[in-house]
Structures are given as structure tokens and as C-alpha cells.
Amino acid sequence: MSENHADLIVLGAGPGGYACAFRAADLGRRVVMVDPRATLGGVCLNVGCIPSKALLHAAEVIREARQGDDWGISTGKVSVDLDKLRAKKESIVEKLTTGLVGLAKRRRVQTICGTAQFTGDKSLDIDGAAWTFDQAVIAVGSAPVRLSGWPKDDRIWDSTDALEIGEVPKKLTIVGGGIIGLEMATVYAALGSKVTVVEFMKQIAPGADAEAVAILRAALEADGVTIHTGTKVTEVKASKAALTLSCEGGFEGSLKADAAIQAVGRRSNGGLVNPKSAGIEIDEGGIIHVDASCRTNVANIFAIGDVTGNPMLAHRATHQGHVAAEVASGHAAALDTGLIPSVAYTSPELAWAGLTQAQAKDQGVAHKVANFPWAASGRNLASSGGDGLTKLVYCPETHRLLGATLVGRNAGELLAECVLAMEMGATLEDVALSVHAHPTLSETVGFSAERALGKLTDL
């Protein structure tokens, strides 16, 4: 057997890739993992989920310090040392990526820093070296979408550039009001930028519950963020003085900016590994379609994560990675749920899973809605929380939960209870009769269920 042979080779070391490699190794497989980065963890750990959450935490600390006077706590004018903030962010990233190296060594997973391309259904080229394999998993993730027609200019950033926090522009325009764009708006508004968000759709956070989004929008605007929805950027001009973005639709006119972030989504990297040479079917968007067991149309090759399409979320990739490893190792496994949580780590957080009220209506699903306003939550008020909402969509006959949306502090953490309830087929009675500690934000989930049942005494 060739020295350059892998029993199972995983292309990509992001959350999906390393989860797959480690799970397969735990099942006794000899695994090789390939990634072009010098550090493991993919986009998520290096230039995505983790550094963005570190900066969002810093933004929340800044925000709380500025609100201290309301509590009789004076901290004076808040100042930010960008070099120290950047170093802190990078130290967190380094700790996690270094930890992955240790986990790989413990499992005897061989890691290769390189770029791989298929040359056949059982062969690869890795930086000029020929490799063969029995099975392969494609986990090469996605990249930010670049808008066409924009000039080349160092003041035009993607999400990776924005997370470098090389500077804090006085005026920042973010094109795209999805999760990434809104998180960057939260960070830079706290750091002192005058932020404008331009979103093509009728609402920011498209697809989320409109009532909850309205609460988030109001909070962002209260923090000084200007939001233009239903608006298209038609032209961008770069001069020495500023960037000028011409807009039409909901906002007609031009915006001057010292920097602009393109945050209009991500595109699959599936085409980068030359999948057609292995006979793998791939669509025009670079998406590799798989079944519930993460198999491509080529029996010995799997695909997971962003290359398999939406939702492009790390936790979905991780679960797919486990499935692919188990199926490749002869076990029965599948990802057969549509309950993939979404969270915007803004201030307040916005989190949802399952059907929204609008989706249930559009799909003709019989449903009712119950909610609980966080203005009546003792823990929320005692923690200086702002406006918030817990909203449950449920079946009027069976009382089973169909969807949940929460907006407020730590909403992403609270969503887990709702996802578990939906996965287990729990009813409103199950949720309401589960004793929630007082005072907690989690009570709002129980209160919403009680309200639907006509048993609520807290409103």
C-alpha cells in the first residue's frame, strides 16, 4: 500500500471536519485531516464564530459600563485600547486552536497543512503529492460572497477583515442585515462608529419572527445604528476622502462612509476541491447535495457543513460530521431534523428554531401563538435588561410546540430548552409543569406555555 494512503481522509478542519475526524478516530479509524490553514478550527475558530463572540462580549462590557450611572456606578469615560482588545481576541482563538491540536494528537489523527483536489473517486492531489483513500469527507466550508461591481479598496471589508479591528471608522456602512451584518453593527457601534445598515429585504434578520425583529431593530437604533431596509446599493465609488454608496428603494440617496462591510452571505467552497474529477455532482452555487447520512452520489465520499447548503451554521456541520463518521464506519446514523437553531449574538440576542408564526401561516399549518413580554420578567428587570419577548408557536389540537423565538439577553442559551421540547414532542403542559427556577429568564418559556393554557398569573 502506498505510503500516501488514507483509510478515511477529511478535507477541512473546521467544526464539521474536526468533529468528523475525531469521531471516526474514536470508532477505530485511521484518519488523515487536511486543511490549508496553519491552525485547525476552520473559519469558525479562526476568523468567524469565536473571534466575533469575543468582540461581542467586549461590546457588551462597554455598553454596561456606559449604563453604570443608572445604578449609581460611575466608571468615567470608557476608553478602548484596540491593541489590547485584539490581543485578547487572538489569545482566545489561540487557546482553542491549540487545544484542537492536542485532541488530534491524542486520537492519532494525522493533520496535513495543504490544499487538496480530487483526481479520481479514490485519489487526491495535496500540494503536488499524490494520495489515495478508501473514503473521503468534504468539509471545506464556505467563503464570504463578494458583491460584483465594487471597486478594489482597502476600506471595503468582508467579515474577516472586520474582525481584525485594525481601526474604528467614524462612519461605517454595512451592506447586509443578516446575522453577520447585525453582529458587526453591534461591535462597531459599541466601539464608537456611526453605523448604517443597508438590507435589501423588507426586514433585518430575514426569516426571523417580525415581532421579535422589531424589538431588536429598536434596540439597535437606540444604540445609534441607522437601518435602511428594502434598500439596494446600486453603485459604490471610492475617493480619497470617502466611499460613496448610492442607494435606491426604501432609502433613496447616497451614503458617505470611511469603511464598508460586505455582509450579504456566504458561498460554498465545494468547487475548490475539483469534485467533478471524482464524479461528485455539484450545482452552480457550489453546493454538493447529500442525503440524510451525508453521502454524495459517490458511495465512498461524503460531504458535510456549508458545502451542503443552508443553513450554513457550525453546529449543523458538527452534527453532520458525527453522522458522516459513523456511517463511514459502518454504523446507522442520519441527521433527520429540521430543528437547526439560529442565533444572532446582538444586543439583545435574537434566537429561533422551528416554525415562525409567518412560516406556519404560509405553509398552511394549523397553529396558535403564545408569548410573554420580558418587561414582566423580574430577572430581566433586575439585570438591567431591555425590551424582550418569548414567543411559542404550537399546535392547537395536540399542544405540541412547533417553533420558538426569543429576543433578549442570553436568548441563545434559553432556546435550547425549546429545541429539546420540540425534538421530544413535548406539549405546552410538559413545559408549563416543568418547574423553572425563580427568578430566571428561563421562566419566560414556562410563562408563555402557561399563558397559552390560560394558567398564567404573572400578567
KOLGUVEX-480016 format. One record per residue (C-alpha): residue number from 1; x, y, z. Coordinates in Angstrom, 2 decimals. Each point is the difference from the previous one (the first is absolute). Layout:
% residues N
(r NUM, (X, Y, Z))
...
//
This chain:
% residues 459
(r 1, (0.00, 0.00, 0.00))
(r 2, (1.25, 3.48, -0.86))
(r 3, (1.46, 2.01, 2.84))
(r 4, (-2.31, 2.85, -1.00))
(r 5, (-3.21, -1.91, 0.65))
(r 6, (-2.83, 0.85, 2.36))
(r 7, (-2.60, -2.36, 1.36))
(r 8, (-2.27, 3.03, 0.48))
(r 9, (1.07, 3.47, -1.11))
(r 10, (-1.82, 3.13, 1.11))
(r 11, (0.40, 3.12, -2.10))
(r 12, (-0.43, 2.95, 2.35))
(r 13, (0.73, 0.53, 3.70))
(r 14, (-2.91, 2.22, 0.99))
(r 15, (-2.71, -0.97, 2.51))
(r 16, (-1.40, -2.60, -2.39))
(r 17, (3.34, -1.32, -1.16))
(r 18, (1.70, -0.46, 3.34))
(r 19, (-3.19, -1.37, 1.58))
(r 20, (-0.15, -2.58, -2.80))
(r 21, (3.70, -0.87, 0.23))
(r 22, (-0.06, -0.35, 3.78))
(r 23, (-3.20, -2.06, 0.04))
(r 24, (1.36, -2.34, -2.67))
(r 25, (3.24, -0.40, 1.93))
(r 26, (-2.00, -0.82, 3.14))
(r 27, (-1.68, -2.74, -2.05))
(r 28, (3.38, -1.51, -0.83))
(r 29, (0.66, 1.52, -3.42))
(r 30, (3.39, 1.21, -1.22))
(r 31, (-0.73, 3.59, -0.95))
(r 32, (1.83, 2.70, -1.93))
(r 33, (-1.29, 3.59, 0.18))
(r 34, (1.06, 2.61, -2.58))
(r 35, (-0.44, 3.77, 0.25))
(r 36, (1.80, 2.93, -1.66))
(r 37, (0.18, 1.97, 3.26))
(r 38, (3.01, -0.30, 2.25))
(r 39, (-2.41, -0.27, 2.94))
(r 40, (-2.95, -2.34, 0.46))
(r 41, (-3.56, 1.16, 0.55))
(r 42, (-0.93, 1.38, -3.42))
(r 43, (-1.80, 3.29, -0.47))
(r 44, (-2.01, -0.42, 3.21))
(r 45, (2.84, -0.08, 2.50))
(r 46, (2.46, 2.14, -1.94))
(r 47, (-1.95, 2.78, -1.70))
(r 48, (-3.68, -0.58, 0.75))
(r 49, (-2.09, -1.22, 2.93))
(r 50, (2.58, 0.22, 2.78))
(r 51, (1.75, 3.31, -0.70))
(r 52, (-3.33, 1.65, -0.74))
(r 53, (-1.43, -1.17, 3.32))
(r 54, (3.07, 1.28, 1.81))
(r 55, (-0.53, 3.43, -1.54))
(r 56, (-3.72, -0.13, 0.72))
(r 57, (0.80, -0.70, 3.66))
(r 58, (2.28, 3.03, -0.01))
(r 59, (-2.81, 2.05, -1.54))
(r 60, (-2.36, -1.10, 2.79))
(r 61, (2.57, 0.94, 2.66))
(r 62, (0.31, 3.46, -1.59))
(r 63, (-3.76, 0.38, -0.13))
(r 64, (-0.48, -1.01, 3.64))
(r 65, (2.78, 2.33, 1.14))
(r 66, (-1.68, 2.91, -1.77))
(r 67, (-3.31, -0.84, 1.68))
(r 68, (1.53, -0.16, 3.48))
(r 69, (-1.29, 3.43, 1.01))
(r 70, (-3.53, -1.40, 0.07))
(r 71, (1.15, -2.22, 2.88))
(r 72, (2.03, 2.62, 1.77))
(r 73, (3.21, -1.52, -1.32))
(r 74, (2.30, 2.52, -1.62))
(r 75, (2.86, -1.29, -2.15))
(r 76, (0.81, 3.22, -1.79))
(r 77, (0.48, 0.19, -3.75))
(r 78, (0.52, -3.44, -1.53))
(r 79, (3.12, -0.31, -2.13))
(r 80, (1.06, -2.94, -2.15))
(r 81, (3.57, -1.11, -0.71))
(r 82, (-0.37, -1.71, -3.38))
(r 83, (3.37, -1.74, 0.25))
(r 84, (-0.91, -1.59, 3.33))
(r 85, (-3.48, -0.90, -1.22))
(r 86, (1.45, -1.61, -3.12))
(r 87, (2.58, -1.88, 2.08))
(r 88, (-2.71, -1.31, 2.33))
(r 89, (-2.08, -1.20, -2.93))
(r 90, (3.01, -1.72, -1.56))
(r 91, (0.99, -1.65, 3.28))
(r 92, (-3.45, -1.60, 0.22))
(r 93, (0.28, -1.24, -3.57))
(r 94, (3.50, -1.35, 0.65))
(r 95, (-1.12, -1.85, 3.13))
(r 96, (-2.78, -1.78, -1.86))
(r 97, (1.95, -0.81, -3.16))
(r 98, (2.93, -1.28, 2.06))
(r 99, (-2.42, -2.16, 1.92))
(r 100, (-1.14, -1.59, -3.25))
(r 101, (3.60, -0.95, -0.81))
(r 102, (0.14, -1.86, 3.32))
(r 103, (-3.29, -1.77, -0.68))
(r 104, (1.24, -1.08, -3.44))
(r 105, (3.26, -1.38, 1.41))
(r 106, (-1.82, -1.86, 2.78))
(r 107, (-2.11, -1.75, -2.66))
(r 108, (2.95, -0.56, -2.36))
(r 109, (-1.69, 2.02, -2.74))
(r 110, (2.63, 0.99, -2.55))
(r 111, (-0.32, 3.65, -1.03))
(r 112, (1.34, 1.45, -3.24))
(r 113, (0.22, 3.71, -0.74))
(r 114, (-0.76, 0.15, -3.68))
(r 115, (-2.54, 0.39, -2.79))
(r 116, (-1.67, -3.12, -1.34))
(r 117, (-1.71, -0.71, -3.32))
(r 118, (-1.57, -3.19, -1.24))
(r 119, (1.64, -1.77, -2.91))
(r 120, (-2.37, -2.98, 0.13))
(r 121, (-2.57, -1.63, 2.24))
(r 122, (2.77, -1.49, 2.13))
(r 123, (2.86, 2.40, -0.60))
(r 124, (1.07, 3.52, 0.88))
(r 125, (2.73, 2.48, -0.73))
(r 126, (1.19, 1.80, 3.15))
(r 127, (2.38, 2.80, -0.93))
(r 128, (1.55, -2.11, -2.76))
(r 129, (0.14, -3.26, 1.96))
(r 130, (-2.15, -2.90, -1.19))
(r 131, (-2.24, -1.59, 2.62))
(r 132, (-2.47, -2.86, -0.05))
(r 133, (-2.84, -0.74, 2.39))
(r 134, (-2.75, -2.47, 0.77))
(r 135, (-2.51, 2.61, 1.12))
(r 136, (-0.04, 3.78, 0.03))
(r 137, (-2.03, 2.75, 1.64))
(r 138, (-0.25, 3.47, -1.56))
(r 139, (-0.20, 2.66, 2.72))
(r 140, (1.61, 3.03, -1.61))
(r 141, (-2.58, 2.53, 1.12))
(r 142, (-0.91, 3.26, -1.66))
(r 143, (1.31, 3.50, -0.73))
(r 144, (-1.58, 3.45, 0.16))
(r 145, (-1.95, 1.04, -3.09))
(r 146, (1.71, 2.83, -1.86))
(r 147, (-2.34, 2.52, -1.59))
(r 148, (0.70, 0.66, -3.66))
(r 149, (0.69, 3.46, -1.35))
(r 150, (1.63, 1.32, 3.17))
(r 151, (3.42, 1.68, -0.32))
(r 152, (3.08, -1.57, 1.51))
(r 153, (0.73, 1.99, 3.13))
(r 154, (1.51, -0.79, 3.40))
(r 155, (-2.96, 1.74, 1.63))
(r 156, (-2.39, -2.63, -1.35))
(r 157, (-0.02, -2.94, 2.42))
(r 158, (-1.48, -3.44, 0.30))
(r 159, (-0.75, -1.57, 3.37))
(r 160, (3.58, -1.24, 0.38))
(r 161, (1.40, 3.50, -0.51))
(r 162, (-2.54, 1.44, 2.42))
(r 163, (1.06, -2.39, 2.74))
(r 164, (3.59, 1.23, -0.25))
(r 165, (-1.15, 3.30, 1.60))
(r 166, (2.96, 1.76, -1.55))
(r 167, (-1.84, 3.28, 0.47))
(r 168, (-3.34, 1.40, 1.11))
(r 169, (-1.37, 2.07, -2.89))
(r 170, (-2.00, 3.11, 0.85))
(r 171, (-2.66, -0.96, -2.54))
(r 172, (-0.58, -3.66, -0.81))
(r 173, (-2.54, -1.36, -2.46))
(r 174, (-0.91, -3.68, 0.16))
(r 175, (-1.67, -1.46, -3.09))
(r 176, (-2.05, -2.96, 1.20))
(r 177, (-2.25, -0.15, 3.04))
(r 178, (0.27, -3.71, 0.71))
(r 179, (1.64, -1.50, 3.07))
(r 180, (3.58, 0.88, -0.97))
(r 181, (-0.85, 3.57, -0.97))
(r 182, (-1.98, 0.62, 3.18))
(r 183, (2.72, -1.44, 2.21))
(r 184, (2.58, 2.26, -1.63))
(r 185, (-2.36, 2.93, 0.49))
(r 186, (-0.21, -0.86, 3.70))
(r 187, (3.79, -0.15, 0.36))
(r 188, (0.90, 3.15, -1.90))
(r 189, (-2.83, 2.09, 1.47))
(r 190, (1.34, -0.81, 3.47))
(r 191, (3.54, 0.88, -1.11))
(r 192, (-1.17, 3.41, -1.15))
(r 193, (-0.81, -0.23, -3.71))
(r 194, (-3.06, 1.66, -1.44))
(r 195, (-1.47, -3.13, -1.60))
(r 196, (-2.49, -0.23, -2.85))
(r 197, (-1.47, -3.36, -1.06))
(r 198, (-1.42, -0.44, -3.49))
(r 199, (-2.20, -3.07, -0.53))
(r 200, (-1.59, -0.98, -3.32))
(r 201, (-2.89, -1.91, 1.60))
(r 202, (-2.95, 1.61, 1.79))
(r 203, (1.40, -0.77, 3.45))
(r 204, (3.35, -0.61, 1.62))
(r 205, (0.65, -3.61, 1.04))
(r 206, (-2.09, -1.27, -2.93))
(r 207, (-1.95, -3.14, 0.88))
(r 208, (-0.22, 0.75, 3.71))
(r 209, (-3.24, 0.91, 1.76))
(r 210, (-1.01, 3.57, -0.90))
(r 211, (-1.20, 0.90, 3.50))
(r 212, (3.29, -1.07, 1.57))
(r 213, (2.03, 1.69, -2.74))
(r 214, (-1.82, 3.27, 0.71))
(r 215, (1.28, -0.15, 3.59))
(r 216, (3.56, -0.60, -1.18))
(r 217, (-0.22, 2.79, -2.56))
(r 218, (-1.22, 2.47, 2.61))
(r 219, (2.89, -0.94, 2.30))
(r 220, (2.57, 0.43, -2.77))
(r 221, (-1.43, 3.36, -0.96))
(r 222, (0.07, 1.08, 3.66))
(r 223, (3.74, -0.79, -0.09))
(r 224, (0.42, 2.36, -2.94))
(r 225, (-0.17, -2.48, -2.88))
(r 226, (-1.86, 1.29, -3.08))
(r 227, (-1.87, -2.74, -1.89))
(r 228, (-1.29, 0.16, -3.56))
(r 229, (-2.10, -3.01, -1.09))
(r 230, (-1.39, -0.74, -3.44))
(r 231, (3.04, 1.81, -1.35))
(r 232, (2.47, -0.93, -2.72))
(r 233, (3.52, 1.36, -0.48))
(r 234, (0.23, 0.83, -3.70))
(r 235, (3.49, 1.48, -0.19))
(r 236, (3.10, 0.46, 2.12))
(r 237, (2.61, 2.64, -0.71))
(r 238, (3.30, 0.35, 1.81))
(r 239, (1.76, 3.34, 0.40))
(r 240, (2.84, 0.98, 2.24))
(r 241, (-2.43, 1.66, 2.40))
(r 242, (-2.64, -2.73, 0.30))
(r 243, (-1.99, -2.83, -1.49))
(r 244, (-3.30, 1.05, -1.54))
(r 245, (-2.81, -2.58, -0.19))
(r 246, (-2.96, 0.87, -2.21))
(r 247, (-3.27, -1.57, 1.13))
(r 248, (-3.52, -0.46, -1.26))
(r 249, (-3.20, -1.45, 1.44))
(r 250, (-0.93, 0.58, 3.62))
(r 251, (2.81, 2.54, 0.18))
(r 252, (0.67, 2.17, -3.03))
(r 253, (3.30, 1.83, -0.03))
(r 254, (3.66, -0.46, 0.78))
(r 255, (1.94, -0.97, 3.11))
(r 256, (3.51, 1.22, 0.81))
(r 257, (2.15, -2.48, 1.89))
(r 258, (3.57, -0.32, 1.24))
(r 259, (-0.35, -3.78, -0.37))
(r 260, (-2.60, -2.47, -1.25))
(r 261, (-0.61, -3.64, 0.86))
(r 262, (-1.46, -2.44, -2.51))
(r 263, (-2.14, -2.37, 2.07))
(r 264, (-2.37, -1.47, -2.58))
(r 265, (0.53, -3.68, 0.72))
(r 266, (2.43, -2.79, -0.72))
(r 267, (0.68, -2.29, -2.93))
(r 268, (0.94, -3.67, 0.09))
(r 269, (3.64, -0.91, -0.60))
(r 270, (-1.04, -3.33, -1.51))
(r 271, (1.44, 0.80, -3.42))
(r 272, (3.48, 0.60, 1.39))
(r 273, (0.70, -3.71, 0.48))
(r 274, (-0.67, -0.90, -3.67))
(r 275, (-2.90, -2.32, 0.91))
(r 276, (-0.93, -0.77, -3.61))
(r 277, (3.24, -1.95, -0.41))
(r 278, (-1.37, -2.40, 2.59))
(r 279, (-3.39, -0.13, -1.71))
(r 280, (-1.66, 2.06, 2.75))
(r 281, (-3.03, 2.00, -1.05))
(r 282, (0.16, 3.70, 0.87))
(r 283, (-2.41, 2.79, -0.91))
(r 284, (0.74, 3.48, -1.35))
(r 285, (0.12, 1.43, 3.52))
(r 286, (2.77, -2.40, 1.01))
(r 287, (-2.40, -2.05, 2.12))
(r 288, (0.61, -3.73, 0.29))
(r 289, (-3.30, -1.70, 0.69))
(r 290, (-0.05, -2.85, 2.50))
(r 291, (-2.57, -2.32, 1.57))
(r 292, (-0.83, -0.14, 3.71))
(r 293, (3.07, -2.17, 0.54))
(r 294, (2.22, 2.65, -1.65))
(r 295, (0.78, -2.22, -3.01))
(r 296, (0.66, 1.63, -3.36))
(r 297, (-0.91, -1.79, -3.23))
(r 298, (3.40, -1.75, 0.25))
(r 299, (-0.35, -2.80, 2.53))
(r 300, (3.35, 0.40, 1.79))
(r 301, (-0.03, 3.81, 0.17))
(r 302, (-1.96, 2.07, 2.50))
(r 303, (-0.57, 3.74, 0.35))
(r 304, (-0.90, 2.04, 3.09))
(r 305, (-0.44, 3.57, 1.14))
(r 306, (-0.25, 3.11, -2.14))
(r 307, (0.84, -1.84, -3.23))
(r 308, (-3.36, -1.78, 0.34))
(r 309, (-2.00, 3.25, 0.05))
(r 310, (-2.13, 1.88, 2.47))
(r 311, (-0.15, 0.49, 2.86))
(r 312, (3.74, 0.72, 0.01))
(r 313, (0.50, -0.33, 3.74))
(r 314, (2.82, -1.58, 1.98))
(r 315, (-2.26, -2.09, 2.24))
(r 316, (-1.68, -1.56, -3.03))
(r 317, (3.43, -0.85, -1.41))
(r 318, (1.04, -1.61, 3.28))
(r 319, (-3.03, -2.27, 0.08))
(r 320, (0.49, -0.90, -3.67))
(r 321, (3.64, -0.78, 0.77))
(r 322, (-1.02, -2.53, 2.63))
(r 323, (-2.52, -1.54, -2.39))
(r 324, (2.51, -0.32, -2.84))
(r 325, (2.62, -1.56, 2.28))
(r 326, (-2.45, -2.53, 1.37))
(r 327, (-1.46, -0.98, -3.38))
(r 328, (3.48, -0.26, -1.53))
(r 329, (0.93, -2.30, 2.89))
(r 330, (-2.92, -2.33, -0.61))
(r 331, (-2.52, 1.41, 2.48))
(r 332, (-3.55, 1.13, -0.69))
(r 333, (-0.33, 3.76, 0.40))
(r 334, (-1.82, 2.95, -1.55))
(r 335, (-0.73, 3.66, 0.56))
(r 336, (-3.76, -0.13, -0.44))
(r 337, (-1.07, 3.19, 1.76))
(r 338, (-0.87, 3.42, -1.30))
(r 339, (0.44, 1.51, 3.45))
(r 340, (3.26, 1.84, -0.56))
(r 341, (0.15, 2.96, 2.43))
(r 342, (0.93, 3.47, -1.23))
(r 343, (1.45, 2.66, 2.29))
(r 344, (1.02, 3.61, -0.62))
(r 345, (2.35, 0.94, 2.86))
(r 346, (-1.06, 3.62, -0.10))
(r 347, (-1.17, 2.13, 2.91))
(r 348, (-2.61, -1.27, 0.66))
(r 349, (0.54, -3.47, -1.39))
(r 350, (-2.48, -1.40, -2.49))
(r 351, (-0.50, -3.78, -0.09))
(r 352, (-2.44, -2.28, -1.75))
(r 353, (-0.66, -3.58, -1.09))
(r 354, (-2.85, -1.86, -1.64))
(r 355, (-2.88, 1.86, -1.63))
(r 356, (-0.53, 3.72, 0.38))
(r 357, (-3.55, 1.32, 0.10))
(r 358, (0.33, 1.24, -3.60))
(r 359, (1.40, -3.31, -1.24))
(r 360, (-2.80, -1.96, 1.63))
(r 361, (-2.53, 2.26, -1.68))
(r 362, (1.71, -0.18, -3.42))
(r 363, (0.23, -3.80, 0.19))
(r 364, (-3.62, -0.40, 1.05))
(r 365, (0.95, -1.61, 3.32))
(r 366, (-2.69, 0.22, 2.65))
(r 367, (1.50, 1.98, 2.84))
(r 368, (-0.46, 2.40, 2.87))
(r 369, (2.48, 2.35, 1.64))
(r 370, (0.75, 0.83, 3.62))
(r 371, (2.55, 2.48, 1.24))
(r 372, (1.36, 1.60, 3.13))
(r 373, (1.46, 3.53, 0.06))
(r 374, (3.27, 0.34, 1.84))
(r 375, (-1.18, 3.29, 1.48))
(r 376, (-1.81, -2.26, 2.50))
(r 377, (3.08, -2.12, 0.77))
(r 378, (1.47, 0.75, 3.41))
(r 379, (3.41, -1.35, -0.96))
(r 380, (0.08, 2.03, -3.19))
(r 381, (-0.82, 3.23, 1.82))
(r 382, (2.38, -0.74, 2.88))
(r 383, (2.79, -0.60, -2.53))
(r 384, (-0.59, 3.29, -1.83))
(r 385, (-1.43, -1.89, -2.94))
(r 386, (-1.85, 1.92, -2.66))
(r 387, (-3.04, -0.96, -2.00))
(r 388, (-0.31, -3.70, -0.82))
(r 389, (-2.44, -2.71, -0.97))
(r 390, (-0.45, -3.77, 0.17))
(r 391, (-2.36, -1.30, -2.68))
(r 392, (-1.23, -3.57, -0.46))
(r 393, (-1.78, -1.37, -3.06))
(r 394, (-2.03, -3.12, 0.79))
(r 395, (-2.57, -2.41, -1.40))
(r 396, (-3.50, 0.93, 1.27))
(r 397, (-1.10, -3.66, 0.14))
(r 398, (3.00, -1.84, 1.44))
(r 399, (1.62, 2.98, 1.77))
(r 400, (3.38, -1.14, -1.34))
(r 401, (2.55, 2.72, -0.60))
(r 402, (0.63, 0.83, -3.66))
(r 403, (2.41, 2.89, 0.36))
(r 404, (1.55, 2.48, 2.41))
(r 405, (1.48, 3.47, -0.28))
(r 406, (1.67, 1.93, 2.79))
(r 407, (1.49, 3.47, 0.02))
(r 408, (1.82, 1.29, 3.06))
(r 409, (3.15, -0.51, 2.03))
(r 410, (1.36, -3.56, -0.32))
(r 411, (-2.85, -1.00, -2.30))
(r 412, (2.32, -2.43, -1.76))
(r 413, (0.51, -1.94, 3.23))
(r 414, (-3.73, -0.12, 0.74))
(r 415, (-0.82, -1.37, -3.44))
(r 416, (1.50, -3.40, 0.87))
(r 417, (-2.95, -0.90, 2.25))
(r 418, (-2.41, 0.71, -2.83))
(r 419, (1.98, -2.05, -2.52))
(r 420, (0.12, -2.95, 2.38))
(r 421, (-3.74, 0.32, 0.60))
(r 422, (-0.69, -0.04, -3.73))
(r 423, (2.35, -2.94, -0.64))
(r 424, (-1.73, -2.03, 2.72))
(r 425, (-3.50, 0.95, -1.07))
(r 426, (-0.69, 1.81, 3.26))
(r 427, (-3.30, 1.77, 0.52))
(r 428, (-0.81, 3.33, 1.58))
(r 429, (-1.04, -1.93, 3.11))
(r 430, (3.45, -1.64, 0.16))
(r 431, (1.72, 3.37, -0.18))
(r 432, (-2.35, 1.74, 2.41))
(r 433, (0.16, -2.76, 2.60))
(r 434, (3.82, -0.09, -0.09))
(r 435, (1.03, 2.14, 2.97))
(r 436, (2.19, 2.88, -1.12))
(r 437, (2.23, 1.67, 2.58))
(r 438, (-0.97, 3.49, 1.13))
(r 439, (1.12, 2.58, -0.86))
(r 440, (1.43, -1.12, -3.32))
(r 441, (-0.42, 0.96, -3.63))
(r 442, (-0.90, -3.64, -0.70))
(r 443, (-3.27, 0.64, 1.85))
(r 444, (-1.18, 1.93, -3.06))
(r 445, (-0.22, -3.31, -1.89))
(r 446, (-2.14, -1.54, 2.72))
(r 447, (-2.10, 3.17, 0.27))
(r 448, (-0.67, -0.05, -3.76))
(r 449, (-1.27, -3.57, 0.28))
(r 450, (-2.13, 0.91, 3.01))
(r 451, (-1.46, 2.93, -1.90))
(r 452, (-1.01, -2.28, -2.87))
(r 453, (-1.72, -2.30, 2.50))
(r 454, (-1.78, 2.85, 1.78))
(r 455, (1.91, -0.61, 3.24))
(r 456, (2.34, 2.96, 0.09))
(r 457, (-0.11, 2.16, 3.14))
(r 458, (3.03, 2.19, -0.80))
(r 459, (-1.84, 2.25, -2.43))
//
